[in-house]
Amino acid sequence: MTVLDLFKLTDKKALVTGGAKGIGRKINEGLLEAGVETLIFCGRGRHGSLEDEEKRLKEQWPSRDIRGIKCDINQESEIHSLIEQIKDIQSLEILVNNAGVTWAVPTLDQTMKSWKRAIDTNLTGTFFMCKNIIQELMLSNENGGSIINIASILALKGFAETPQIGYSASKSALLGLTRQLAIEFAIYGIRANVVCPGFIEGDSMAEIFTNEGSPIRETLIDMVPLRRFASSNDIKGIVTFLASDASAYITGQTIPLGGGVTVSL
Ligand SMILES: NC(=O)c1ccc[n+]([C@@H]2O[C@H](COP(=O)([O-])OP(=O)(O)OC[C@H]3O[C@@H](n4cnc5c(N)ncnc54)[C@H](OP(=O)(O)O)[C@@H]3O)[C@@H](O)[C@H]2O)c1
């Protein structure tokens, strides 16, 4: 097998949560470019139309099985319904838990409601998606599977500009969750890794910081040793790598995608 073959995802089936908007759309593209045969993506349909994204992807990859399905990951019943709707695929090799919400509230103004908002989606929803997909679509796979959780650089570093304590706590917890999944399910060939992106250029929850003209854009870029925000290619690259056999011996790892920010003073 050549090194380029190791990166191919031909014949594999993937599910991306939060796939109709922002980073999720780039992840969809990366997986399809690498060859996935079946791509399922989900969201609640509040931010980004599932139908529009499905149409866009099908125009570019007409021979692939591409389905946008409504699913609120906070509701376990909706996760069950999603799995029921895709049971014809029988197995899944790649799960990317990308759905997330950010909720910036000063720490001393946090209410139980605002705190739970971030925890429910970023942590609890991600866990129940992992649990159900492993149980129903991964455990029986002869070749196992790869789970990629999308956390944040705020799982590794504090950030004084916009206190997001619920977001930071929920994303930090994903690191432990991912390690535990990796250990428990390694025996089945299921790998789990977590990516911690810094700010990402483009249409996303970070646009307030990353837009040209934003007053703190240059300040933020100055904090990053590589002197730029992450691009869609950076996201596509790391997710595709972790989904592929090129990373077959990597599990339980936390991968910062921060342009060096985690190792600079
Ligand atoms: N953008 C950045 O700079 C950055 C940096 C570090 C980490 N991240 C992480 O990367 C991921 C994607 O970020 P993004 O900037 O692309 O965010 P985004 O543009 O706000 O998109 C988030 C996606 O998640 C979906 N979603 C939210 N709650 C959901 C739920 N309960 N069930 C199912 N889907 C849900 C949203 O769709 P619906 O609302 O329609 O459901 C949307 O498609 C997030 O986990 C985020 O924390 C982003």
The ligand as an ORCA input file, in Angstrom:
! r2SCAN-3c Opt
* xyz 0 1
  N     -15.270     28.272     14.406
  C     -14.215     28.220     15.198
  O     -13.347     29.082     15.138
  C     -14.052     27.061     16.159
  C     -12.894     27.007     16.936
  C     -12.727     25.928     17.793
  C     -13.674     24.924     17.860
  N     -14.798     25.017     17.091
  C     -15.761     23.917     17.201
  O     -16.024     23.415     15.907
  C     -17.371     22.983     15.818
  C     -18.065     23.664     14.651
  O     -17.946     25.059     14.825
  P     -18.539     26.094     13.770
  O     -17.800     27.354     13.967
  O     -18.617     25.502     12.430
  O     -19.996     26.274     14.388
  P     -21.346     26.765     13.702
  O     -21.076     27.428     12.415
  O     -22.112     27.483     14.749
  O     -22.062     25.364     13.415
  C     -22.417     24.513     14.464
  C     -23.248     23.401     13.881
  O     -23.685     22.555     14.962
  C     -25.080     22.329     14.797
  N     -25.706     22.084     16.086
  C     -25.733     22.903     17.164
  N     -26.436     22.355     18.162
  C     -26.848     21.140     17.704
  C     -27.614     20.093     18.263
  N     -28.127     20.169     19.515
  N     -27.844     18.988     17.517
  C     -27.348     18.877     16.259
  N     -26.613     19.846     15.675
  C     -26.375     20.967     16.387
  C     -25.610     23.601     14.123
  O     -26.768     23.360     13.360
  P     -28.252     23.622     13.955
  O     -28.157     24.841     14.832
  O     -29.079     23.799     12.734
  O     -28.572     22.401     14.696
  C     -24.469     23.921     13.156
  O     -24.617     23.188     11.960
  C     -18.016     23.288     17.169
  O     -18.011     22.140     17.972
  C     -17.110     24.352     17.741
  O     -17.132     24.387     19.139
  C     -15.004     26.066     16.244
*
